[in-house]
């Protein structure tokens, strides 16, 4: 039932934007990325380059539609950034998140692109399916049947929330505080897909053979899927540990795991010079080729995230 609701939610957001399109694209924040204000502990932050997202496995629901109007809209959206959070997670645990349970998460975020604020909000105002809500000087529109709050606070940005619009408005717009440092944000924005978590309690097993005990020692994790000139995909990332000693141990673990896998599959090791780079308390991964097992793991990850944002059953 929830997947059906989220599918309707996504289509509704897209229809709102589509009906009020104009010719130019506007970036909401000139000096930083919108998603940099996301990333509270236990949150999962996902940002996608919607112009290139069809390169990723498991994202066909985000990129293809038999409806020509919907397809036109997809071509005009630049970026989708979503925070997933579990409102029932009242106690911190060291359990790694099971992607099968991710559809129980609530979400909020923003769509950036060709979005004129005045026309979008005016359309919502005159639509009987949407109720105007005012909290102090803040207004937004709510659809109880969809379970969705939306509003375009400025040109180029549409905010949405499944549960609490004031949270997305205050945290990512009005009183935004940068949580994701610029270097990590640049890496996420330049990739097809960027994934960020800032709490060991929210760590996800992504097929890198990292023990749960090591995941629990991480301060933050950034993963990106990058595309090369030959259209191949590779994994990149930055794992920030609590201490340089822990980072050194993780670096050794990742190298050993990578070499063992290559030898087991009788594949050439390739150039390891810049594959793993240790920098104080951080371990950087650059251009790691995806094995079949890792490709399957990420397909599952993208498919689970697509289920949240579109309701498409896999």
C-alpha beads as a LAMMPS data file, in Angstrom:
LAMMPS data file: protein, C-alpha beads

314 atoms
313 bonds

1 atom types
1 bond types

-500.0 500.0 xlo xhi
-500.0 500.0 ylo yhi
-500.0 500.0 zlo zhi

Masses

1 110.0

Atoms # bond

1 1 1 0.000 0.000 0.000
2 1 1 2.850 2.344 0.847
3 1 1 4.608 1.717 -2.468
4 1 1 1.439 2.586 -4.345
5 1 1 1.121 5.807 -2.343
6 1 1 4.709 6.863 -2.959
7 1 1 4.300 6.188 -6.668
8 1 1 1.305 8.513 -6.784
9 1 1 3.253 11.059 -4.752
10 1 1 6.105 11.120 -7.238
11 1 1 3.801 11.468 -10.231
12 1 1 1.934 14.287 -8.487
13 1 1 5.129 16.226 -7.798
14 1 1 6.156 15.774 -11.412
15 1 1 2.758 16.941 -12.676
16 1 1 2.929 20.065 -10.514
17 1 1 6.292 21.005 -11.961
18 1 1 5.310 20.099 -15.514
19 1 1 2.234 22.313 -15.585
20 1 1 4.297 25.376 -14.692
21 1 1 7.471 24.973 -16.736
22 1 1 9.295 27.976 -18.160
23 1 1 12.372 28.199 -20.304
24 1 1 15.316 28.685 -17.938
25 1 1 16.960 26.542 -15.268
26 1 1 17.883 28.078 -11.936
27 1 1 20.284 26.813 -9.265
28 1 1 18.802 27.647 -5.836
29 1 1 22.098 28.188 -3.986
30 1 1 24.967 29.799 -5.833
31 1 1 27.733 28.990 -3.324
32 1 1 26.802 25.471 -2.259
33 1 1 24.703 22.472 -3.151
34 1 1 21.191 22.146 -1.801
35 1 1 21.889 18.688 -0.368
36 1 1 24.814 19.926 1.735
37 1 1 22.345 20.865 4.481
38 1 1 21.244 17.238 4.770
39 1 1 22.970 14.501 6.731
40 1 1 21.904 14.368 10.367
41 1 1 22.988 11.248 12.300
42 1 1 21.107 8.113 11.192
43 1 1 19.895 9.852 8.012
44 1 1 20.596 8.456 4.569
45 1 1 21.271 11.171 1.999
46 1 1 20.932 10.398 -1.686
47 1 1 21.518 12.829 -4.554
48 1 1 21.095 11.900 -8.204
49 1 1 22.055 13.608 -11.436
50 1 1 18.718 13.243 -13.186
51 1 1 20.197 14.047 -16.590
52 1 1 22.367 10.912 -16.425
53 1 1 20.574 8.690 -13.927
54 1 1 19.530 6.144 -16.571
55 1 1 23.131 4.864 -16.596
56 1 1 22.567 3.251 -13.192
57 1 1 21.130 -0.239 -12.631
58 1 1 17.680 -0.412 -11.069
59 1 1 16.633 3.172 -11.866
60 1 1 14.455 2.650 -14.936
61 1 1 11.376 3.825 -13.023
62 1 1 13.058 7.195 -12.572
63 1 1 14.044 7.616 -16.195
64 1 1 11.457 6.004 -18.453
65 1 1 7.784 6.650 -18.919
66 1 1 5.244 5.882 -21.600
67 1 1 3.618 9.225 -20.782
68 1 1 5.256 11.833 -23.085
69 1 1 4.459 14.646 -20.652
70 1 1 6.191 12.812 -17.828
71 1 1 9.161 12.077 -20.088
72 1 1 9.387 15.775 -20.939
73 1 1 9.444 16.649 -17.266
74 1 1 12.226 14.182 -16.528
75 1 1 14.379 15.915 -19.137
76 1 1 13.960 19.229 -17.283
77 1 1 14.790 18.079 -13.745
78 1 1 18.460 18.579 -12.941
79 1 1 18.820 16.968 -9.535
80 1 1 16.811 14.997 -7.026
81 1 1 18.076 14.988 -3.431
82 1 1 16.359 12.925 -0.762
83 1 1 16.902 12.300 2.930
84 1 1 15.558 8.993 4.227
85 1 1 14.978 8.633 7.947
86 1 1 13.293 6.136 10.218
87 1 1 10.975 7.894 12.700
88 1 1 10.781 4.704 14.759
89 1 1 14.546 4.600 15.351
90 1 1 14.485 6.067 18.834
91 1 1 17.467 4.140 20.143
92 1 1 20.937 3.968 18.611
93 1 1 22.063 0.503 17.595
94 1 1 25.027 -0.907 15.739
95 1 1 22.876 -2.863 13.295
96 1 1 23.644 -2.382 9.620
97 1 1 20.561 -1.284 7.708
98 1 1 18.775 -3.996 5.754
99 1 1 17.757 -2.582 2.386
100 1 1 14.615 -4.738 2.506
101 1 1 13.377 -2.556 5.387
102 1 1 14.116 0.782 3.753
103 1 1 10.584 1.272 2.446
104 1 1 9.489 1.862 6.050
105 1 1 11.450 5.114 6.059
106 1 1 9.941 8.569 5.788
107 1 1 11.554 11.019 3.387
108 1 1 12.007 14.673 2.547
109 1 1 14.075 16.613 0.082
110 1 1 14.111 18.853 -2.930
111 1 1 13.810 18.770 -6.687
112 1 1 16.006 21.286 -8.524
113 1 1 15.514 22.421 -12.088
114 1 1 13.053 24.300 -14.230
115 1 1 10.599 25.219 -11.452
116 1 1 8.920 28.669 -11.360
117 1 1 7.836 29.213 -7.737
118 1 1 4.915 31.615 -8.274
119 1 1 3.164 29.555 -10.940
120 1 1 3.733 26.281 -9.108
121 1 1 2.350 27.564 -5.801
122 1 1 -0.570 29.315 -7.512
123 1 1 -1.584 26.072 -9.174
124 1 1 -1.557 24.314 -5.797
125 1 1 -3.624 27.114 -4.260
126 1 1 -6.440 26.645 -6.763
127 1 1 -6.379 22.861 -6.714
128 1 1 -9.081 21.462 -4.410
129 1 1 -7.020 18.357 -3.702
130 1 1 -4.465 20.457 -1.830
131 1 1 -5.075 22.225 1.465
132 1 1 -3.166 25.396 2.290
133 1 1 -1.401 25.132 5.640
134 1 1 0.101 28.099 7.480
135 1 1 2.463 27.788 10.429
136 1 1 3.381 31.311 11.428
137 1 1 4.718 32.973 8.307
138 1 1 5.410 29.672 6.579
139 1 1 2.869 28.259 4.167
140 1 1 2.765 25.039 2.215
141 1 1 0.235 22.703 0.663
142 1 1 -0.835 19.328 1.981
143 1 1 -2.589 16.405 0.406
144 1 1 -3.774 14.116 3.190
145 1 1 -4.669 11.276 0.846
146 1 1 -1.178 11.275 -0.632
147 1 1 0.455 11.977 2.713
148 1 1 2.578 14.709 1.149
149 1 1 3.502 18.323 1.866
150 1 1 4.989 20.468 -0.932
151 1 1 5.923 24.064 -1.655
152 1 1 8.302 25.953 -3.911
153 1 1 9.996 28.519 -1.628
154 1 1 11.930 30.053 -4.501
155 1 1 12.537 29.706 -8.198
156 1 1 14.295 26.491 -9.132
157 1 1 13.466 24.511 -5.996
158 1 1 10.471 22.417 -4.951
159 1 1 10.552 21.081 -1.388
160 1 1 8.634 17.945 -0.445
161 1 1 8.118 15.869 2.686
162 1 1 6.197 12.717 3.458
163 1 1 5.702 13.619 7.094
164 1 1 7.029 17.013 8.231
165 1 1 7.340 19.947 5.820
166 1 1 8.597 22.326 8.519
167 1 1 11.618 20.102 9.025
168 1 1 12.702 20.214 5.405
169 1 1 11.934 23.953 5.228
170 1 1 13.858 24.881 8.378
171 1 1 16.762 22.433 8.038
172 1 1 17.510 22.644 4.329
173 1 1 16.254 26.102 3.378
174 1 1 15.447 28.829 5.915
175 1 1 17.994 28.033 8.617
176 1 1 20.197 25.659 6.672
177 1 1 23.485 24.594 8.189
178 1 1 26.109 22.963 5.986
179 1 1 26.650 19.383 7.146
180 1 1 28.425 17.815 4.183
181 1 1 31.803 19.419 3.574
182 1 1 32.455 20.901 0.148
183 1 1 35.028 18.380 -1.023
184 1 1 32.690 15.460 -0.378
185 1 1 29.743 17.354 -1.869
186 1 1 31.709 18.079 -5.053
187 1 1 32.450 14.395 -5.439
188 1 1 28.781 13.514 -4.955
189 1 1 27.518 16.197 -7.338
190 1 1 29.935 15.291 -10.131
191 1 1 28.991 11.615 -10.022
192 1 1 25.913 9.888 -11.386
193 1 1 24.877 9.071 -7.852
194 1 1 26.054 10.246 -4.447
195 1 1 25.319 8.561 -1.150
196 1 1 26.184 9.969 2.291
197 1 1 25.678 8.862 5.866
198 1 1 27.175 10.390 9.000
199 1 1 26.519 7.789 11.655
200 1 1 27.725 4.234 12.237
201 1 1 24.148 3.403 13.178
202 1 1 23.098 4.054 9.578
203 1 1 25.869 2.178 7.786
204 1 1 24.854 -0.033 4.881
205 1 1 26.666 -3.098 3.622
206 1 1 27.557 -2.239 0.017
207 1 1 29.486 -5.365 -0.899
208 1 1 32.986 -4.212 0.047
209 1 1 33.528 -6.999 2.602
210 1 1 33.841 -4.517 5.474
211 1 1 33.069 -6.181 8.824
212 1 1 30.261 -4.691 10.858
213 1 1 32.696 -3.975 13.676
214 1 1 34.670 -1.749 11.291
215 1 1 31.536 -0.032 9.956
216 1 1 30.698 0.877 13.544
217 1 1 33.994 2.805 13.806
218 1 1 33.246 5.076 10.850
219 1 1 32.477 8.730 11.303
220 1 1 30.974 9.135 7.840
221 1 1 30.808 7.383 4.500
222 1 1 30.450 8.766 0.990
223 1 1 29.941 6.490 -1.974
224 1 1 29.666 7.559 -5.576
225 1 1 29.074 5.809 -8.869
226 1 1 31.092 7.497 -11.587
227 1 1 31.029 7.125 -15.356
228 1 1 34.124 7.147 -17.535
229 1 1 34.682 8.182 -21.138
230 1 1 34.168 4.594 -22.312
231 1 1 30.776 4.580 -20.479
232 1 1 31.953 2.056 -17.879
233 1 1 30.964 2.591 -14.273
234 1 1 33.239 2.540 -11.263
235 1 1 32.939 2.908 -7.524
236 1 1 34.468 5.792 -5.633
237 1 1 34.218 6.770 -2.024
238 1 1 35.580 8.419 1.067
239 1 1 35.476 6.586 4.398
240 1 1 36.235 8.849 7.339
241 1 1 37.254 7.007 10.492
242 1 1 37.510 8.283 14.052
243 1 1 41.320 8.097 14.088
244 1 1 44.183 7.821 11.557
245 1 1 45.058 4.431 13.044
246 1 1 41.605 3.100 12.256
247 1 1 41.835 4.574 8.755
248 1 1 45.137 2.793 8.193
249 1 1 43.589 -0.509 9.296
250 1 1 40.644 0.015 6.935
251 1 1 43.001 0.815 4.059
252 1 1 44.874 -2.445 4.609
253 1 1 41.597 -4.355 4.847
254 1 1 40.246 -2.893 1.601
255 1 1 43.467 -3.565 -0.309
256 1 1 43.670 -7.153 0.948
257 1 1 40.029 -7.814 0.101
258 1 1 40.415 -6.321 -3.381
259 1 1 43.572 -8.306 -4.190
260 1 1 42.081 -11.556 -2.849
261 1 1 38.982 -11.144 -4.976
262 1 1 40.989 -10.435 -8.122
263 1 1 43.187 -13.461 -7.567
264 1 1 40.210 -15.686 -6.779
265 1 1 38.598 -14.652 -10.071
266 1 1 41.930 -14.844 -11.911
267 1 1 41.641 -11.234 -13.010
268 1 1 44.549 -8.813 -13.478
269 1 1 45.178 -6.531 -10.509
270 1 1 45.665 -3.453 -12.664
271 1 1 47.250 -0.276 -11.351
272 1 1 46.821 -0.048 -7.573
273 1 1 48.723 3.236 -7.251
274 1 1 45.745 5.523 -6.746
275 1 1 43.027 2.969 -6.106
276 1 1 43.241 3.362 -2.327
277 1 1 44.633 6.554 -0.839
278 1 1 45.145 7.065 2.879
279 1 1 44.822 10.686 3.999
280 1 1 44.982 11.152 7.763
281 1 1 41.691 9.710 9.118
282 1 1 40.148 9.130 5.687
283 1 1 40.455 6.367 3.094
284 1 1 39.708 7.345 -0.512
285 1 1 38.643 4.869 -3.201
286 1 1 39.146 5.941 -6.803
287 1 1 37.916 4.162 -9.921
288 1 1 37.305 0.700 -8.462
289 1 1 35.832 -1.595 -11.093
290 1 1 32.643 -3.298 -10.009
291 1 1 32.609 -7.074 -9.794
292 1 1 29.457 -8.997 -10.662
293 1 1 28.723 -9.412 -6.962
294 1 1 29.195 -5.702 -6.273
295 1 1 27.125 -4.787 -9.310
296 1 1 24.303 -6.966 -7.954
297 1 1 24.638 -5.328 -4.534
298 1 1 24.345 -1.842 -5.984
299 1 1 21.467 -2.906 -8.216
300 1 1 19.664 -3.929 -5.025
301 1 1 20.564 -0.613 -3.406
302 1 1 19.337 1.479 -6.331
303 1 1 16.234 -0.642 -6.656
304 1 1 15.402 -0.118 -2.979
305 1 1 15.917 3.629 -3.261
306 1 1 13.785 3.726 -6.398
307 1 1 11.029 1.941 -4.487
308 1 1 11.071 4.714 -1.889
309 1 1 11.003 7.603 -4.371
310 1 1 8.668 6.123 -6.987
311 1 1 6.800 3.211 -5.446
312 1 1 7.810 1.023 -8.382
313 1 1 7.711 -2.623 -7.369
314 1 1 10.774 -4.650 -8.231

Bonds

1 1 1 2
2 1 2 3
3 1 3 4
4 1 4 5
5 1 5 6
6 1 6 7
7 1 7 8
8 1 8 9
9 1 9 10
10 1 10 11
11 1 11 12
12 1 12 13
13 1 13 14
14 1 14 15
15 1 15 16
16 1 16 17
17 1 17 18
18 1 18 19
19 1 19 20
20 1 20 21
21 1 21 22
22 1 22 23
23 1 23 24
24 1 24 25
25 1 25 26
26 1 26 27
27 1 27 28
28 1 28 29
29 1 29 30
30 1 30 31
31 1 31 32
32 1 32 33
33 1 33 34
34 1 34 35
35 1 35 36
36 1 36 37
37 1 37 38
38 1 38 39
39 1 39 40
40 1 40 41
41 1 41 42
42 1 42 43
43 1 43 44
44 1 44 45
45 1 45 46
46 1 46 47
47 1 47 48
48 1 48 49
49 1 49 50
50 1 50 51
51 1 51 52
52 1 52 53
53 1 53 54
54 1 54 55
55 1 55 56
56 1 56 57
57 1 57 58
58 1 58 59
59 1 59 60
60 1 60 61
61 1 61 62
62 1 62 63
63 1 63 64
64 1 64 65
65 1 65 66
66 1 66 67
67 1 67 68
68 1 68 69
69 1 69 70
70 1 70 71
71 1 71 72
72 1 72 73
73 1 73 74
74 1 74 75
75 1 75 76
76 1 76 77
77 1 77 78
78 1 78 79
79 1 79 80
80 1 80 81
81 1 81 82
82 1 82 83
83 1 83 84
84 1 84 85
85 1 85 86
86 1 86 87
87 1 87 88
88 1 88 89
89 1 89 90
90 1 90 91
91 1 91 92
92 1 92 93
93 1 93 94
94 1 94 95
95 1 95 96
96 1 96 97
97 1 97 98
98 1 98 99
99 1 99 100
100 1 100 101
101 1 101 102
102 1 102 103
103 1 103 104
104 1 104 105
105 1 105 106
106 1 106 107
107 1 107 108
108 1 108 109
109 1 109 110
110 1 110 111
111 1 111 112
112 1 112 113
113 1 113 114
114 1 114 115
115 1 115 116
116 1 116 117
117 1 117 118
118 1 118 119
119 1 119 120
120 1 120 121
121 1 121 122
122 1 122 123
123 1 123 124
124 1 124 125
125 1 125 126
126 1 126 127
127 1 127 128
128 1 128 129
129 1 129 130
130 1 130 131
131 1 131 132
132 1 132 133
133 1 133 134
134 1 134 135
135 1 135 136
136 1 136 137
137 1 137 138
138 1 138 139
139 1 139 140
140 1 140 141
141 1 141 142
142 1 142 143
143 1 143 144
144 1 144 145
145 1 145 146
146 1 146 147
147 1 147 148
148 1 148 149
149 1 149 150
150 1 150 151
151 1 151 152
152 1 152 153
153 1 153 154
154 1 154 155
155 1 155 156
156 1 156 157
157 1 157 158
158 1 158 159
159 1 159 160
160 1 160 161
161 1 161 162
162 1 162 163
163 1 163 164
164 1 164 165
165 1 165 166
166 1 166 167
167 1 167 168
168 1 168 169
169 1 169 170
170 1 170 171
171 1 171 172
172 1 172 173
173 1 173 174
174 1 174 175
175 1 175 176
176 1 176 177
177 1 177 178
178 1 178 179
179 1 179 180
180 1 180 181
181 1 181 182
182 1 182 183
183 1 183 184
184 1 184 185
185 1 185 186
186 1 186 187
187 1 187 188
188 1 188 189
189 1 189 190
190 1 190 191
191 1 191 192
192 1 192 193
193 1 193 194
194 1 194 195
195 1 195 196
196 1 196 197
197 1 197 198
198 1 198 199
199 1 199 200
200 1 200 201
201 1 201 202
202 1 202 203
203 1 203 204
204 1 204 205
205 1 205 206
206 1 206 207
207 1 207 208
208 1 208 209
209 1 209 210
210 1 210 211
211 1 211 212
212 1 212 213
213 1 213 214
214 1 214 215
215 1 215 216
216 1 216 217
217 1 217 218
218 1 218 219
219 1 219 220
220 1 220 221
221 1 221 222
222 1 222 223
223 1 223 224
224 1 224 225
225 1 225 226
226 1 226 227
227 1 227 228
228 1 228 229
229 1 229 230
230 1 230 231
231 1 231 232
232 1 232 233
233 1 233 234
234 1 234 235
235 1 235 236
236 1 236 237
237 1 237 238
238 1 238 239
239 1 239 240
240 1 240 241
241 1 241 242
242 1 242 243
243 1 243 244
244 1 244 245
245 1 245 246
246 1 246 247
247 1 247 248
248 1 248 249
249 1 249 250
250 1 250 251
251 1 251 252
252 1 252 253
253 1 253 254
254 1 254 255
255 1 255 256
256 1 256 257
257 1 257 258
258 1 258 259
259 1 259 260
260 1 260 261
261 1 261 262
262 1 262 263
263 1 263 264
264 1 264 265
265 1 265 266
266 1 266 267
267 1 267 268
268 1 268 269
269 1 269 270
270 1 270 271
271 1 271 272
272 1 272 273
273 1 273 274
274 1 274 275
275 1 275 276
276 1 276 277
277 1 277 278
278 1 278 279
279 1 279 280
280 1 280 281
281 1 281 282
282 1 282 283
283 1 283 284
284 1 284 285
285 1 285 286
286 1 286 287
287 1 287 288
288 1 288 289
289 1 289 290
290 1 290 291
291 1 291 292
292 1 292 293
293 1 293 294
294 1 294 295
295 1 295 296
296 1 296 297
297 1 297 298
298 1 298 299
299 1 299 300
300 1 300 301
301 1 301 302
302 1 302 303
303 1 303 304
304 1 304 305
305 1 305 306
306 1 306 307
307 1 307 308
308 1 308 309
309 1 309 310
310 1 310 311
311 1 311 312
312 1 312 313
313 1 313 314
